[in-house]
Amino acid sequence: MPQFYTLLTDTGQAKLANAVALGGTIEITELAVGDGNGSLPAPDSSAEALINEVRRAPINASQTDPDNPSWIVVEQVLPPDVGGWTIREIGIYDVDGDLIGIGNYPETYKPVLAEGSSRTQTVRFVLEVSDTSAVTLKVDPAVVLATREYSDASDEALKATIEQAIAAASYQFANYDAERIYTTGEVVRGNDGVFYEFYDRDQVGTVQGVAPTNAGNRPHIWMMWDGTRPGATIEWRAETLPEGYVENDGAELSRADYRRVFAALGTLFGAGDGSTTFLLPDDRGEFKRGWDHGRGIDAGRQAGSQQLDSLQDHAHGLPTSTGDGGGSTESGIQAVFQDAEFPSGAIRPPEYGDNPTIAASTTLRTYRVSTMNANWSARFSGETRPRNNAVIYLTKI
Protein backbone atom coordinates (compact mmCIF):
# COMPACT_ATOMS: atom_id res chain seq x y z
CA MET A 1 0.00 0.00 0.00
CA PRO A 2 1.31 3.50 -0.77
CA GLN A 3 2.38 5.73 2.10
CA PHE A 4 -0.22 8.39 1.34
CA TYR A 5 -3.79 7.38 0.46
CA THR A 6 -7.49 8.03 1.07
CA LEU A 7 -10.43 5.71 1.75
CA LEU A 8 -14.13 5.72 2.49
CA THR A 9 -15.04 5.59 6.15
CA ASP A 10 -17.47 2.96 7.38
CA THR A 11 -20.12 5.68 7.50
CA GLY A 12 -19.23 6.71 3.97
CA GLN A 13 -19.43 3.15 2.65
CA ALA A 14 -22.85 2.65 4.24
CA LYS A 15 -24.23 5.92 2.91
CA LEU A 16 -22.84 5.24 -0.57
CA ALA A 17 -24.35 1.75 -0.68
CA ASN A 18 -27.71 3.12 0.43
CA ALA A 19 -27.58 5.89 -2.15
CA VAL A 20 -26.82 3.42 -4.97
CA ALA A 21 -29.58 1.06 -3.86
CA LEU A 22 -32.24 3.75 -3.55
CA GLY A 23 -31.12 5.96 -6.42
CA GLY A 24 -30.07 8.80 -4.12
CA THR A 25 -26.83 10.69 -3.64
CA ILE A 26 -24.34 11.66 -0.97
CA GLU A 27 -23.77 15.43 -0.91
CA ILE A 28 -20.16 16.32 -0.07
CA THR A 29 -19.91 19.92 1.20
CA GLU A 30 -16.76 20.42 3.32
CA LEU A 31 -13.10 19.47 3.48
CA ALA A 32 -11.11 19.45 6.72
CA VAL A 33 -7.38 19.37 7.41
CA GLY A 34 -5.59 18.34 10.58
CA ASP A 35 -2.11 18.04 12.02
CA GLY A 36 -2.43 14.48 13.38
CA ASN A 37 -1.29 15.69 16.80
CA GLY A 38 2.26 15.88 15.49
CA SER A 39 2.45 12.46 13.79
CA LEU A 40 1.58 11.20 10.32
CA PRO A 41 -1.52 8.99 10.81
CA ALA A 42 -2.64 5.91 8.91
CA PRO A 43 -6.18 6.37 7.58
CA ASP A 44 -8.73 4.41 9.60
CA SER A 45 -12.08 3.51 8.03
CA SER A 46 -13.74 3.42 11.45
CA ALA A 47 -12.84 7.06 12.15
CA GLU A 48 -15.64 9.53 12.69
CA ALA A 49 -13.37 12.58 12.86
CA LEU A 50 -9.79 13.60 12.17
CA ILE A 51 -7.27 13.04 14.95
CA ASN A 52 -6.77 16.80 15.39
CA GLU A 53 -8.72 18.96 13.01
CA VAL A 54 -7.29 22.48 12.57
CA ARG A 55 -9.58 23.82 9.86
CA ARG A 56 -12.80 22.90 8.09
CA ALA A 57 -14.36 24.91 5.27
CA PRO A 58 -16.57 24.54 2.17
CA ILE A 59 -14.94 22.86 -0.80
CA ASN A 60 -13.65 25.09 -3.57
CA ALA A 61 -13.70 22.77 -6.56
CA SER A 62 -14.87 19.28 -7.49
CA GLN A 63 -14.80 17.09 -10.54
CA THR A 64 -14.50 13.53 -11.79
CA ASP A 65 -10.98 12.72 -12.94
CA PRO A 66 -11.12 12.60 -16.78
CA ASP A 67 -8.59 9.77 -16.90
CA ASN A 68 -10.07 7.76 -14.02
CA PRO A 69 -13.90 7.84 -14.10
CA SER A 70 -14.22 6.24 -10.66
CA TRP A 71 -12.19 9.00 -8.98
CA ILE A 72 -13.76 12.09 -7.52
CA VAL A 73 -11.45 15.04 -6.88
CA VAL A 74 -12.22 17.59 -4.19
CA GLU A 75 -10.15 20.75 -3.70
CA GLN A 76 -9.93 23.45 -1.07
CA VAL A 77 -7.88 26.69 -1.15
CA LEU A 78 -6.17 27.79 2.06
CA PRO A 79 -5.83 31.61 1.90
CA PRO A 80 -2.77 33.51 3.24
CA ASP A 81 -4.45 34.49 6.51
CA VAL A 82 -4.89 30.92 7.80
CA GLY A 83 -2.19 28.52 8.92
CA GLY A 84 0.52 28.18 11.49
CA TRP A 85 0.25 24.38 11.47
CA THR A 86 1.47 21.31 9.56
CA ILE A 87 -1.03 19.41 7.42
CA ARG A 88 -0.86 15.62 7.97
CA GLU A 89 -4.48 14.46 7.58
CA ILE A 90 -7.50 15.34 5.46
CA GLY A 91 -11.16 14.43 5.41
CA ILE A 92 -14.38 15.18 3.54
CA TYR A 93 -17.77 15.70 5.18
CA ASP A 94 -21.29 15.48 3.82
CA VAL A 95 -24.22 17.82 4.32
CA ASP A 96 -25.15 15.94 7.51
CA GLY A 97 -21.73 16.61 9.05
CA ASP A 98 -20.59 12.96 8.76
CA LEU A 99 -17.01 12.07 7.85
CA ILE A 100 -17.32 10.31 4.47
CA GLY A 101 -13.69 9.95 3.42
CA ILE A 102 -10.37 10.18 5.24
CA GLY A 103 -6.72 10.25 4.20
CA ASN A 104 -3.22 11.18 5.25
CA TYR A 105 -1.19 13.91 3.59
CA PRO A 106 2.51 14.60 2.96
CA GLU A 107 3.64 16.73 5.89
CA THR A 108 3.27 20.31 4.69
CA TYR A 109 3.67 23.40 6.86
CA LYS A 110 1.16 26.15 6.06
CA PRO A 111 2.61 29.52 7.19
CA VAL A 112 0.43 32.43 8.19
CA LEU A 113 0.99 36.06 7.24
CA ALA A 114 1.74 37.16 10.81
CA GLU A 115 4.85 34.95 10.74
CA GLY A 116 6.36 37.12 8.01
CA SER A 117 5.78 34.69 5.14
CA SER A 118 2.64 33.19 3.69
CA ARG A 119 1.09 31.71 0.58
CA THR A 120 -2.17 30.53 -0.90
CA GLN A 121 -2.19 26.73 -0.88
CA THR A 122 -4.49 24.20 -2.52
CA VAL A 123 -5.28 20.88 -0.79
CA ARG A 124 -6.56 18.11 -3.09
CA PHE A 125 -8.50 15.05 -1.89
CA VAL A 126 -8.87 12.16 -4.37
CA LEU A 127 -11.29 9.37 -3.48
CA GLU A 128 -12.17 6.25 -5.47
CA VAL A 129 -15.81 5.17 -5.36
CA SER A 130 -17.74 2.42 -7.10
CA ASP A 131 -20.37 4.77 -8.55
CA THR A 132 -19.52 8.46 -8.92
CA SER A 133 -23.11 9.26 -9.91
CA ALA A 134 -24.11 8.55 -6.31
CA VAL A 135 -21.86 11.33 -5.05
CA THR A 136 -22.79 15.00 -5.38
CA LEU A 137 -20.01 17.51 -4.71
CA LYS A 138 -21.52 20.75 -3.48
CA VAL A 139 -19.49 23.90 -4.21
CA ASP A 140 -20.69 27.19 -2.70
CA PRO A 141 -19.17 29.96 -4.88
CA ALA A 142 -20.25 32.68 -2.45
CA VAL A 143 -17.69 31.71 0.18
CA VAL A 144 -14.75 30.17 -1.69
CA LEU A 145 -11.59 31.06 -3.53
CA ALA A 146 -11.04 29.26 -6.84
CA THR A 147 -7.93 27.43 -8.01
CA ARG A 148 -6.49 28.35 -11.40
CA GLU A 149 -7.45 24.94 -12.83
CA TYR A 150 -11.02 25.33 -11.68
CA SER A 151 -11.28 28.82 -13.09
CA ASP A 152 -10.25 27.47 -16.47
CA ALA A 153 -13.13 24.97 -16.51
CA SER A 154 -14.97 24.65 -19.78
CA ASP A 155 -18.34 25.26 -18.18
CA GLU A 156 -18.72 28.99 -18.90
CA ALA A 157 -21.55 29.50 -16.43
CA LEU A 158 -19.54 27.94 -13.65
CA LYS A 159 -16.47 29.92 -14.67
CA ALA A 160 -18.45 33.18 -14.47
CA THR A 161 -19.62 32.29 -10.97
CA ILE A 162 -16.09 31.61 -9.82
CA GLU A 163 -14.86 34.86 -11.31
CA GLN A 164 -17.45 36.66 -9.20
CA ALA A 165 -16.15 34.83 -6.14
CA ILE A 166 -12.59 35.87 -6.97
CA ALA A 167 -13.67 39.49 -7.37
CA ALA A 168 -15.28 39.42 -3.95
CA ALA A 169 -12.37 37.68 -2.25
CA SER A 170 -9.86 39.56 -0.12
CA TYR A 171 -6.28 39.70 -1.35
CA GLN A 172 -5.24 42.28 1.22
CA PHE A 173 -1.65 41.86 2.44
CA ALA A 174 -0.88 38.95 0.12
CA ASN A 175 2.49 38.81 -1.63
CA TYR A 176 2.71 40.99 -4.74
CA ASP A 177 1.70 39.12 -7.88
CA ALA A 178 2.87 40.67 -11.16
CA GLU A 179 0.08 38.87 -13.04
CA ARG A 180 -2.73 40.18 -10.86
CA ILE A 181 -4.69 43.32 -11.69
CA TYR A 182 -4.84 45.52 -8.59
CA THR A 183 -7.41 48.20 -7.83
CA THR A 184 -7.11 51.39 -5.78
CA GLY A 185 -6.58 50.81 -2.07
CA GLU A 186 -5.29 47.22 -2.19
CA VAL A 187 -2.28 46.46 0.01
CA VAL A 188 0.42 43.97 -0.97
CA ARG A 189 3.63 42.68 0.53
CA GLY A 190 6.68 43.35 -1.61
CA ASN A 191 9.59 40.94 -1.96
CA ASP A 192 11.50 43.28 0.37
CA GLY A 193 9.09 42.48 3.21
CA VAL A 194 7.51 45.96 3.15
CA PHE A 195 3.75 46.50 2.67
CA TYR A 196 2.63 48.82 -0.14
CA GLU A 197 -0.73 50.37 -1.00
CA PHE A 198 -1.89 50.94 -4.56
CA TYR A 199 -2.35 54.70 -4.39
CA ASP A 200 -3.32 55.39 -8.02
CA ARG A 201 -2.59 59.13 -7.97
CA ASP A 202 -2.32 58.83 -11.75
CA GLN A 203 -6.04 57.93 -11.73
CA VAL A 204 -5.79 54.89 -13.94
CA GLY A 205 -7.90 52.84 -11.55
CA THR A 206 -6.01 49.57 -11.96
CA VAL A 207 -2.42 48.45 -12.26
CA GLN A 208 -0.67 45.29 -13.42
CA GLY A 209 2.99 44.37 -13.64
CA VAL A 210 4.19 47.56 -11.92
CA ALA A 211 6.44 46.54 -9.04
CA PRO A 212 5.89 48.46 -5.78
CA THR A 213 9.50 47.89 -4.72
CA ASN A 214 10.70 50.11 -7.58
CA ALA A 215 11.17 53.57 -6.05
CA GLY A 216 10.35 55.12 -9.41
CA ASN A 217 6.78 53.87 -9.06
CA ARG A 218 6.22 55.64 -5.74
CA PRO A 219 4.32 57.44 -4.40
CA HIS A 220 2.24 58.23 -7.51
CA ILE A 221 1.34 54.57 -8.15
CA TRP A 222 2.34 52.67 -5.01
CA MET A 223 3.29 54.00 -1.60
CA MET A 224 4.54 52.44 1.61
CA TRP A 225 1.57 51.42 3.75
CA ASP A 226 1.53 52.15 7.49
CA GLY A 227 -2.18 51.96 8.24
CA THR A 228 -2.67 55.73 8.55
CA ARG A 229 -5.93 57.11 7.17
CA PRO A 230 -5.61 59.61 4.27
CA GLY A 231 -5.99 63.18 5.55
CA ALA A 232 -4.74 62.31 9.05
CA THR A 233 -2.09 64.51 10.69
CA ILE A 234 0.99 63.03 12.33
CA GLU A 235 3.93 64.57 14.18
CA TRP A 236 7.42 64.16 12.67
CA ARG A 237 10.78 65.21 14.12
CA ALA A 238 13.20 64.92 11.19
CA GLU A 239 13.61 67.16 8.16
CA THR A 240 13.53 64.20 5.75
CA LEU A 241 9.83 63.39 5.30
CA PRO A 242 8.51 59.82 5.15
CA GLU A 243 6.98 58.48 1.95
CA GLY A 244 3.27 59.13 1.55
CA TYR A 245 3.10 62.39 3.52
CA VAL A 246 3.22 66.13 2.81
CA GLU A 247 4.12 68.91 5.20
CA ASN A 248 1.31 71.03 6.59
CA ASP A 249 2.74 74.24 5.17
CA GLY A 250 -0.37 75.78 3.62
CA ALA A 251 0.57 74.58 0.14
CA GLU A 252 -1.92 74.62 -2.72
CA LEU A 253 -2.52 71.09 -4.02
CA SER A 254 -4.39 69.52 -6.90
CA ARG A 255 -7.82 68.20 -5.96
CA ALA A 256 -7.36 65.39 -8.48
CA ASP A 257 -3.83 64.26 -7.58
CA TYR A 258 -4.54 64.50 -3.84
CA ARG A 259 -8.19 63.54 -4.01
CA ARG A 260 -8.03 61.37 -0.88
CA VAL A 261 -6.82 64.33 1.19
CA PHE A 262 -9.36 66.62 -0.44
CA ALA A 263 -12.12 64.12 0.38
CA ALA A 264 -11.07 64.27 4.04
CA LEU A 265 -10.34 68.01 4.46
CA GLY A 266 -12.27 69.70 1.67
CA THR A 267 -11.82 73.48 1.59
CA LEU A 268 -11.60 73.90 5.38
CA PHE A 269 -8.18 75.55 5.06
CA GLY A 270 -8.73 77.31 1.75
CA ALA A 271 -10.49 76.67 -1.56
CA GLY A 272 -7.41 77.24 -3.72
CA ASP A 273 -8.50 78.37 -7.16
CA GLY A 274 -12.07 77.38 -6.32
CA SER A 275 -12.30 74.41 -8.69
CA THR A 276 -9.12 72.38 -9.21
CA THR A 277 -7.02 73.06 -6.11
CA PHE A 278 -7.32 73.35 -2.32
CA LEU A 279 -5.05 74.43 0.53
CA LEU A 280 -3.37 72.38 3.21
CA PRO A 281 -3.40 73.65 6.79
CA ASP A 282 -0.35 75.73 7.71
CA ASP A 283 0.87 74.34 11.04
CA ARG A 284 4.34 75.84 10.94
CA GLY A 285 5.16 77.54 14.24
CA GLU A 286 1.74 76.71 15.71
CA PHE A 287 0.73 74.87 18.88
CA LYS A 288 -2.12 72.36 18.94
CA ARG A 289 -5.14 72.51 21.22
CA GLY A 290 -7.96 70.02 21.67
CA TRP A 291 -11.19 71.20 20.05
CA ASP A 292 -13.64 72.35 22.74
CA HIS A 293 -16.56 70.62 20.99
CA GLY A 294 -19.20 71.81 23.43
CA ARG A 295 -17.21 71.59 26.66
CA GLY A 296 -17.28 75.36 27.26
CA ILE A 297 -13.60 76.04 27.99
CA ASP A 298 -12.69 77.38 24.55
CA ALA A 299 -16.14 77.85 23.05
CA GLY A 300 -17.21 79.24 19.71
CA ARG A 301 -14.62 77.55 17.46
CA GLN A 302 -14.67 75.09 14.58
CA ALA A 303 -12.43 72.05 14.36
CA GLY A 304 -9.26 73.04 12.52
CA SER A 305 -9.70 76.78 13.10
CA GLN A 306 -6.83 79.10 14.04
CA GLN A 307 -6.67 81.19 17.21
CA LEU A 308 -4.29 84.10 17.91
CA ASP A 309 -2.13 84.27 21.00
CA SER A 310 -3.48 85.93 24.12
CA LEU A 311 -2.42 86.84 27.67
CA GLN A 312 -4.89 86.25 30.47
CA ASP A 313 -6.01 89.34 32.44
CA HIS A 314 -4.14 89.58 35.75
CA ALA A 315 -2.85 92.10 38.31
CA HIS A 316 0.39 92.64 40.23
CA GLY A 317 1.06 94.23 43.57
CA LEU A 318 3.58 96.96 42.72
CA PRO A 319 6.47 98.13 44.94
CA THR A 320 6.58 101.73 46.16
CA SER A 321 10.31 102.42 46.28
CA THR A 322 11.96 104.43 43.53
CA GLY A 323 15.44 105.19 42.34
CA ASP A 324 17.65 105.30 39.33
CA GLY A 325 18.22 101.71 38.27
CA GLY A 326 16.99 100.56 41.62
CA GLY A 327 14.69 97.72 42.37
CA SER A 328 12.31 96.47 45.01
CA THR A 329 10.41 93.30 45.77
CA GLU A 330 6.97 92.76 47.15
CA SER A 331 5.01 89.48 47.36
CA GLY A 332 7.41 87.62 45.11
CA ILE A 333 7.49 90.33 42.44
CA GLN A 334 10.65 91.93 41.13
CA ALA A 335 10.39 95.42 39.66
CA VAL A 336 13.36 97.04 37.90
CA PHE A 337 13.13 100.80 37.40
CA GLN A 338 14.61 102.45 34.34
CA ASP A 339 14.95 106.24 33.88
CA ALA A 340 15.24 107.84 30.49
CA GLU A 341 15.74 111.52 29.60
CA PHE A 342 14.22 112.90 26.41
CA PRO A 343 14.97 116.30 24.86
CA SER A 344 12.21 118.80 24.14
CA GLY A 345 10.23 117.94 20.98
CA ALA A 346 11.34 114.31 20.92
CA ILE A 347 8.92 111.60 19.89
CA ARG A 348 8.49 109.38 22.88
CA PRO A 349 8.27 105.58 22.45
CA PRO A 350 4.74 104.29 23.10
CA GLU A 351 5.76 102.32 26.18
CA TYR A 352 6.33 105.67 27.99
CA GLY A 353 2.70 106.73 27.77
CA ASP A 354 0.08 108.04 25.40
CA ASN A 355 1.46 111.55 24.83
CA PRO A 356 3.92 111.22 21.92
CA THR A 357 5.53 114.68 22.18
CA ILE A 358 7.75 115.92 24.99
CA ALA A 359 6.97 119.57 25.82
CA ALA A 360 10.20 120.04 27.71
CA SER A 361 13.25 118.07 28.67
CA THR A 362 11.73 115.35 30.85
CA THR A 363 12.89 112.31 32.71
CA LEU A 364 10.36 109.49 32.65
CA ARG A 365 10.41 106.32 34.65
CA THR A 366 9.22 102.86 33.53
CA TYR A 367 9.51 99.48 35.15
CA ARG A 368 9.46 95.89 34.09
CA VAL A 369 7.80 93.27 36.31
CA SER A 370 8.56 89.56 36.40
CA THR A 371 8.23 86.69 38.80
CA MET A 372 11.44 86.18 40.71
CA ASN A 373 13.80 83.28 40.32
CA ALA A 374 17.09 82.50 42.01
CA ASN A 375 19.03 84.72 39.61
CA TRP A 376 16.54 87.62 39.61
CA SER A 377 16.16 87.15 35.88
CA ALA A 378 13.38 86.31 33.47
CA ARG A 379 12.96 85.43 29.77
CA PHE A 380 11.19 88.01 27.64
CA SER A 381 9.87 87.56 24.11
CA GLY A 382 7.34 88.88 21.65
CA GLU A 383 4.93 86.04 22.51
CA THR A 384 3.68 84.09 25.48
CA ARG A 385 4.58 80.40 25.15
CA PRO A 386 5.33 77.24 27.13
CA ARG A 387 8.47 75.16 26.79
CA ASN A 388 8.20 73.17 23.59
CA ASN A 389 9.85 70.99 20.95
CA ALA A 390 9.96 71.92 17.27
CA VAL A 391 8.16 69.28 15.18
CA ILE A 392 6.86 69.01 11.64
CA TYR A 393 3.16 68.27 11.20
CA LEU A 394 2.44 66.05 8.20
CA THR A 395 -0.71 64.97 6.36
CA LYS A 396 -1.14 61.45 4.96
CA ILE A 397 -1.85 61.64 1.23
Secondary structure, 3 states (H helix, E strand, C coil): CCCCCEEECHHHHHHHHHHHHHCCCEEEEEEEEECHHHCCCCCCCCCCCCCCEEEEEECCEEEECCCCCCEEEEEEEECCCCCCEEEEEEEEEECCCCEEEEEEEEEEEECCHHHCCCCCEEEEEEEECCCHHHEEECCCCCCCCCCHHHHCCCCHHHHHHHHHHHHHCCCCCEECCCCCCEECCCEEECCCCCEEEECCCCCCCEECCCCCCCHHHCCCCEEECCCCCCCCEEEECCCCCCCCEEECECCEEECCCCHHHHHHHCCCCCCCCCCCEEECCECCCCCCCCCCCCCCCCCCCCCCCCCCCCCCCCCCCCCCCCCCCCEEEECCEEEEEEEEEECCCCECCHHHCCCCECCCCEEEEEEEEEECCCCCCCCCCCCCCCCCCCCEEEEEC
